Amino acid sequence: MYDRISNLELEIQWLLEEMQQDIFSEQTWNTIKGLRKDLWQLLKASKRVWHQKSHIKWYLKGDRNMCFFHNVALARRRANFISKISHQGRDLECPSEIKDRNVNHFEGLYGFKPICQLKELNCGLSKLEGHTVVVLEIPFIESEIWEVINSCDGIKASEPDGFNFCFVKRQWSTIKENVMNFVIEFETIGSMAKGVNASFITLIPKCEIPSSLNDYRSINLVGCLYKIISKALALRLRKEIDEVVGINQFAFI
């Protein structure tokens, strides 16, 4: 992207100098206007990239100091960089050793573990009534999905390709048919296509100077489609959850 911006700036400058030396050409002027349009689109895209990297709300108030965003993004990168971790009394500084230790640690946390299976559980737990089940299983409509999308922060839940809820909101009229087809497919077969629920694990330090992986809190970064489904189900279930939560129980959704 940045090489393309530099090349466009040089090409525009060269054409402007050429026009100053020769007779005005309508074709050259149209070419310059087209290049300027492309340059403007790339500059806007560049600002969005650094905006997401900086992760600050101040940008929304109108400040567009690119140097400031660069400094914030670089400072965050330095603060989040894991230079070494301690494991079994030994400091691991080699990047490959740190990566292997991270993989082993989280495979132990999130990997499959055999658990006890209960064949019968008669504890007097409340059950959903028949009419409530029918309400929960009613197919989602477009207004429900749009309510979910509109309630999400625009710069959150970015996909690996960079598309986040800001894109979904602005281009809803274009992509809503595809999104609704995805929702209908999920309701029909009860599962998602492989990769839709894939997530990135990021580590948030619990203290100022973390030394081991236990000093980090892990969070999963999910994409837009997965979040749309999960939040739509949660919003619908929230309306009926009182039926199955006893007076002696505490629950949140």
C-alpha positions, -999 to 999 in steps of 0.1 A, spaced: 0 0 0 27 25 10 48 18 -21 17 24 -42 11 58 -24 47 69 -31 45 59 -68 12 77 -72 26 109 -57 56 108 -79 35 101 -110 11 130 -102 41 154 -96 57 143 -129 24 149 -149 19 184 -133 54 194 -142 49 181 -178 17 202 -181 35 233 -170 61 229 -197 37 219 -226 3 229 -238 -27 220 -216 -40 185 -224 -75 174 -215 -64 138 -215 -34 145 -192 -57 164 -168 -82 135 -167 -53 111 -159 -42 133 -130 -77 135 -116 -80 97 -118 -46 93 -100 -56 118 -73 -88 98 -67 -68 66 -63 -43 84 -40 -71 97 -18 -86 62 -14 -52 48 -4 -46 76 21 -80 70 37 -72 32 39 -38 40 54 -55 61 81 -79 33 89 -51 9 93 -33 30 118 -65 39 135 -72 3 142 -36 -3 154 -37 26 178 -70 15 194 -79 48 208 -112 67 210 -96 101 206 -95 96 168 -133 97 168 -132 133 180 -115 144 148 -77 144 154 -59 130 123 -22 134 134 -6 105 116 26 109 136 6 105 168 -10 73 156 24 59 146 38 66 180 8 51 198 9 20 177 46 15 181 44 21 218 17 -5 222 38 -29 201 68 -24 224 47 -28 255 30 -60 242 61 -76 229 71 -108 248 109 -108 249 112 -137 273 92 -160 296 101 -180 326 93 -218 326 105 -243 352 131 -219 366 146 -212 331 142 -180 310 132 -187 274 144 -160 251 145 -178 217 114 -169 196 109 -206 186 111 -217 223 86 -190 233 62 -200 205 64 -237 214 58 -229 251 27 -208 242 13 -236 220 18 -263 247 3 -240 274 -29 -232 255 -33 -267 242 -34 -278 278 -60 -251 286 -83 -254 256 -76 -290 244 -100 -318 247 -102 -335 281 -124 -365 290 -151 -356 315 -177 -376 334 -210 -381 316 -242 -380 336 -269 -403 323 -296 -389 346 -299 -357 365 -330 -353 386 -323 -322 407 -356 -305 402 -341 -280 377 -366 -258 358 -374 -265 322 -385 -243 294 -422 -245 286 -434 -256 252 -445 -222 240 -411 -207 250 -393 -233 230 -413 -224 200 -405 -187 204 -367 -195 207 -368 -215 175 -385 -190 153 -362 -181 124 -343 -149 127 -355 -119 107 -335 -92 91 -344 -66 118 -331 -88 146 -297 -93 128 -295 -56 121 -302 -48 158 -272 -71 167 -249 -55 141 -259 -20 151 -252 -27 187 -216 -37 181 -186 -14 181 -176 -6 146 -138 -12 151 -142 -45 170 -142 -81 158 -120 -76 128 -117 -106 104 -83 -118 93 -90 -99 60 -95 -67 79 -133 -63 75 -150 -53 108 -184 -41 119 -177 -7 106 -176 -22 71 -207 -44 78 -227 -14 89 -218 8 59 -222 -19 33 -253 -36 49 -275 -29 19 -250 -47 -3 -241 -77 19 -273 -83 39 -285 -110 15 -253 -130 20 -253 -125 58 -290 -136 60 -282 -167 39 -254 -175 63 -278 -171 93 -305 -193 76 -279 -220 68 -268 -220 105 -305 -224 116 -310 -252 91 -280 -274 97 -271 -262 133 -234 -257 125 -211 -232 108 -187 -237 80 -152 -246 91 -132 -215 99 -161 -192 107 -157 -198 145 -119 -197 143 -104 -171 167 -71 -155 176 -58 -158 211 -42 -126 224 -24 -122 258 -32 -93 281 -6 -86 309 -20 -89 344 9 -69 359 34 -43 347 63 -68 343 50 -102 333 75 -130 335 55 -162 329 24 -172 309 5 -172 342 10 -135 343 -11 -131 311 -49 -132 307 -60 -147 274 -89 -135 254 -103 -148 221 -108 -125 192 -136 -137 170 -149 -125 137 -180 -107 127 -201 -137 115 -195 -157 146 -203 -127 168 -235 -120 149 -248 -156 155 -237 -157 192 -251 -123 201 -284 -130 183 -288 -162 202 -279 -145 235 -303 -116 230 -332 -140 222 -324 -163 251 -321 -134 275 -358 -127 272 -367 -162 284 -338 -170 307 -359 -162 338 -379 -194 334 -349 -217 340 -330 -196 366 -341 -205 401 -346 -180 429 -315 -195 446 -293 -191 415 -273 -163 401 -267 -161 364 -258 -136 337 -258 -138 299 
